[in-house]
Amino acid sequence: MKAGPTVAILAERRHLKNRALREARAALEAAGCEVPLVVPDSNRLFDIPAEAPPWDAVLSRGRDLAGLGLLAAAAALGVVAINSPRAIELVRNKIAMQAVLLEHGLPLPKTWFAADAAVFRSVPRKRFPLVVKPFDGDGARGLALLTRPEDVDLLPPLERSRSLYLAQEYLETDGWDLKLYGVGSQTWAVRKPSPVSFPEPGPAVFKETKGAEIVELDARLRDIALTCGRACKLELWGVDVAMTPDGPYVIEVNDFPTYSAVPRAGEAIARHVLALVQIEAVARRAGRSGMHSIVRKPS
């Protein structure tokens, strides 16, 4: 008989060596959990389940559509999904994500979107330079710099699934990226050299970088990190922040980031997963109305 719950890990093959993911799996196993690993390879045939898989929770890492389909099916059938399919869908649609972040009063660069790159010629010249990317892009792929309206001709064509461009005002920084990471109510800040540069207008140039380091997280950055996570309803998340002379600006939010340089990130993930499983178990035993009365007892 198992000592703990079953927590499935649903991860693309390219993420299996991710340190935080491996640490989380080891910590869950050390806590007595069964931790089946599901890799949604493209050559695998999947059945749509008629009942929930034998999992108490599923931890998802990746963008593979088959994997996201499995996650959505498991969540719909009552399995605790971390992150939830709805939250993942929100942050991967950069337009919806930006709208939610603006609604919560977070500092963001001015942003536009269009299906035809030629439309960006109508952006006032004083707003240039602009950084343009696919609205549902993965990481920094597809980034390009426009220094003037005429540069729209330099944009790479969109892939079929990426039917919109997203354009943001270019922000001057010191050449370093700041990443805020969150797990539940825990937050960290990591500073690392930017792998992206724009030596000239057009597509970005990428380079391998090293030297990520934990830095102090002040009250303002901690508030930004927590607000982003709560606004997007994420349990595990990262926030790309541009530190400018005018203060920090949120560039985007991601689900289940790498947690680069965050010490014992996997253990923090495992603890949070087990806490969510326990909360769900209590809720089911008490019933939703009973759980509500427990959480919100009258004083």
C-alpha positions in Angstrom: 0.0 0.0 0.0 1.4 3.4 -1.0 2.3 5.9 1.7 1.3 9.0 -0.2 -0.7 10.2 -3.2 -0.1 9.6 -6.8 1.3 12.6 -8.6 1.8 12.2 -12.3 4.4 14.2 -14.2 3.4 15.1 -17.7 6.4 16.5 -19.5 7.8 16.9 -23.0 11.0 14.9 -23.6 13.0 18.1 -24.0 12.2 19.1 -20.4 13.1 15.8 -18.7 16.6 17.0 -17.7 15.2 20.2 -16.2 16.8 20.5 -12.7 13.6 21.7 -10.9 11.5 19.0 -12.5 13.9 16.3 -11.6 14.2 17.6 -8.0 10.4 17.8 -7.7 10.1 14.2 -8.8 12.8 13.1 -6.3 11.2 15.0 -3.5 7.7 13.6 -4.2 9.1 10.1 -4.2 10.9 10.7 -1.0 7.6 11.8 0.5 6.1 8.4 -0.3 4.3 9.4 -3.5 4.0 7.3 -6.6 5.2 9.5 -9.5 4.4 8.1 -12.9 6.1 9.9 -15.8 4.0 10.6 -19.0 5.9 11.8 -22.1 3.4 12.9 -24.8 5.5 11.8 -27.8 4.0 12.8 -31.2 4.0 9.1 -32.4 1.8 7.9 -29.5 -1.9 7.3 -29.8 -4.0 8.4 -26.9 -7.6 7.5 -25.8 -9.9 10.1 -24.5 -10.6 8.8 -21.0 -14.1 8.1 -19.8 -13.0 8.3 -16.1 -10.3 10.0 -14.2 -6.8 8.4 -14.4 -5.6 7.0 -11.1 -3.8 10.2 -10.1 -4.4 12.6 -7.2 -2.6 15.3 -9.1 -0.8 16.0 -12.4 2.2 18.3 -12.8 2.5 19.6 -16.3 5.6 20.9 -18.1 5.6 21.6 -21.8 3.6 23.0 -24.8 2.9 19.8 -26.7 -0.7 19.8 -27.7 -1.2 16.1 -26.9 0.1 16.7 -23.4 -2.1 19.7 -22.9 -5.0 17.6 -24.1 -4.2 14.9 -21.5 -3.9 17.6 -18.8 -7.3 19.1 -19.8 -9.0 15.7 -19.8 -7.6 14.8 -16.4 -8.5 18.2 -14.9 -12.1 17.9 -16.3 -12.4 14.5 -14.6 -11.4 15.9 -11.2 -7.6 15.4 -11.0 -5.7 18.4 -9.4 -3.9 20.0 -12.3 -0.8 22.1 -11.7 -1.0 24.4 -13.4 -4.6 24.4 -14.5 -5.4 24.2 -18.2 -7.3 27.5 -18.0 -4.3 29.3 -16.5 -1.9 27.8 -19.0 -4.1 28.8 -21.9 -4.3 32.4 -20.5 -0.6 33.0 -20.3 0.2 31.4 -23.6 -2.2 33.8 -25.3 -0.1 36.9 -24.9 -3.1 39.2 -25.8 -5.3 37.8 -23.1 -2.4 37.7 -20.6 -1.7 41.4 -21.3 -5.3 42.4 -20.8 -5.4 40.6 -17.4 -2.2 42.1 -16.2 -3.3 45.6 -17.2 -6.6 45.1 -15.4 -4.6 44.4 -12.2 -2.6 47.6 -12.6 0.8 46.1 -13.4 3.4 48.2 -15.2 3.6 47.1 -18.9 5.0 48.6 -22.1 2.4 49.9 -24.6 1.4 47.0 -26.7 -0.5 46.5 -30.0 -1.4 43.4 -32.1 -2.2 42.9 -35.7 -2.7 40.0 -38.2 -0.9 41.9 -41.0 2.6 43.3 -40.1 2.0 46.2 -42.5 -0.5 47.6 -40.0 2.4 48.6 -37.7 3.2 51.3 -40.2 0.4 53.2 -38.7 2.0 53.3 -35.2 3.2 56.8 -34.5 6.8 57.2 -35.4 7.6 58.6 -31.9 6.6 55.2 -30.4 9.4 53.4 -32.2 11.5 51.3 -31.8 9.2 48.3 -31.3 9.9 44.7 -30.4 7.6 42.4 -32.4 6.9 38.7 -31.7 4.2 36.0 -32.4 1.4 36.5 -29.9 1.5 32.8 -28.9 5.3 32.4 -29.3 7.4 30.0 -27.3 10.2 31.8 -25.4 12.0 34.4 -27.5 11.4 32.7 -30.9 10.3 35.1 -33.6 11.5 38.3 -31.9 12.4 41.2 -34.2 13.2 44.9 -33.8 11.6 47.6 -35.8 13.4 51.0 -35.5 11.0 52.8 -37.8 7.7 52.1 -39.6 9.5 51.1 -42.8 11.2 48.2 -41.0 8.0 46.1 -41.1 9.3 44.5 -44.3 12.0 42.9 -42.2 9.6 40.8 -40.1 9.8 37.0 -40.6 6.5 35.5 -41.8 4.3 33.9 -39.2 3.9 30.2 -39.0 0.5 28.9 -39.8 -0.5 28.5 -36.1 0.7 31.9 -35.2 -1.8 34.2 -36.9 -1.1 37.4 -35.1 1.9 39.7 -34.3 2.3 41.4 -31.0 4.3 44.6 -30.8 5.7 46.3 -27.7 7.6 49.5 -27.1 11.3 48.8 -26.8 12.6 49.3 -23.3 16.2 50.3 -22.6 17.9 48.0 -20.0 21.4 47.3 -18.9 21.7 44.1 -21.0 20.6 41.9 -18.1 17.3 40.0 -17.7 15.4 39.9 -14.5 13.2 36.8 -13.9 10.8 36.6 -11.0 9.9 33.0 -10.0 6.9 31.9 -7.9 5.7 28.7 -6.3 2.5 29.3 -4.3 3.4 32.2 -2.0 7.2 31.8 -2.3 9.0 34.1 -4.7 12.6 34.6 -5.9 14.5 36.9 -8.3 17.2 35.8 -10.7 19.4 38.1 -12.7 21.2 36.8 -15.8 22.7 38.1 -19.0 20.2 38.6 -21.8 20.6 36.0 -24.6 18.9 38.3 -27.0 20.4 41.3 -28.9 19.4 43.5 -31.8 22.6 44.6 -33.6 20.3 46.0 -36.4 16.7 46.1 -37.3 15.1 42.8 -38.1 15.2 39.3 -36.4 16.9 39.1 -33.0 20.4 37.4 -32.6 20.7 34.8 -29.8 23.7 33.7 -27.9 24.4 31.2 -25.2 24.8 32.9 -21.8 25.9 31.8 -18.3 26.0 33.5 -14.9 22.4 33.4 -13.6 22.4 34.5 -9.9 19.8 35.0 -7.2 19.4 38.6 -6.2 17.5 40.4 -3.4 13.8 40.6 -4.0 12.5 44.0 -2.7 8.9 44.7 -1.7 7.9 46.2 -5.1 9.2 43.2 -7.1 7.7 40.7 -4.7 4.4 42.4 -5.1 4.7 42.3 -8.9 5.6 38.6 -8.8 2.7 37.7 -6.5 0.2 39.9 -8.4 1.2 38.3 -11.7 0.7 34.8 -10.3 -2.6 35.5 -8.7 -3.9 37.5 -11.6 -3.2 34.6 -14.0 -4.3 31.9 -11.4 -0.9 30.1 -11.6 0.6 27.9 -8.9 4.1 27.7 -10.7 5.1 30.7 -12.7 7.8 33.1 -13.9 7.7 36.8 -14.8 10.1 38.4 -17.3 10.8 41.9 -16.0 12.7 44.8 -17.8 14.5 47.0 -15.3 14.5 50.5 -16.8 15.4 54.0 -15.5 11.7 54.5 -15.0 11.4 51.3 -12.9 10.4 47.7 -13.6 8.1 46.7 -16.4 6.4 43.3 -16.8 7.2 41.8 -20.3 5.3 38.6 -19.9 4.3 35.7 -17.6 5.1 32.0 -18.1 3.8 28.8 -16.6 6.2 26.4 -15.0 9.5 28.2 -15.8 13.0 26.7 -15.5 13.7 28.2 -12.0 17.3 28.8 -13.0 19.6 29.4 -10.0 16.7 29.0 -7.5 18.1 26.7 -4.7 15.9 23.7 -3.9 13.2 24.8 -6.3 12.1 21.2 -6.8 11.5 20.7 -3.1 9.4 23.9 -3.0 7.4 22.6 -5.9 6.9 19.2 -4.3 5.7 20.8 -1.0 3.3 23.0 -2.8 1.9 20.1 -4.9 1.3 18.0 -1.7 -0.4 20.9 0.0 -2.8 21.4 -2.9 -3.5 17.6 -2.9 -4.3 17.8 0.8 -6.5 20.8 0.4 -8.5 19.0 -2.3 -8.8 15.9 -0.2 -10.2 17.9 2.7 -12.6 19.7 0.4 -13.9 16.4 -1.0 -14.4 14.9 2.5 -16.1 18.0 3.9 -18.0 18.9 0.7 -17.5 22.3 -1.0 -20.0 24.1 1.3 -18.4 22.5 4.3 -15.0 23.5 3.2 -16.2 27.1 2.6 -17.5 27.2 6.2 -14.2 25.9 7.5 -12.1 28.4 5.7 -14.4 31.3 6.4 -15.6 30.8 10.0 -17.5 33.8 11.4 -15.4 35.6 14.0 
